[in-house]
Amino acid sequence: MRHERAKAAVAEVDSNLNAHVVAFMRWLVHETDELPTRPAAPTS
C-alpha cells in the first residue's frame, strides 16, 4: 500500500520513484541545492 501511495505522489509532480530518489540523493550529497518537488500534503 505504501508503495502505491509513493507512486501516486511522485506521479502528481510528473516524476517517478527512481528519479525522485536520485534527485534527493543528489541534494543529500550536496551535488545540488534543489530538493525534488514535493507533492501536495495528503488530505486524509
Secondary structure as UniProt FT lines:
FT   HELIX           2..12
FT   TURN            13..14
FT   HELIX           17..28
FT   TURN            29..30
//
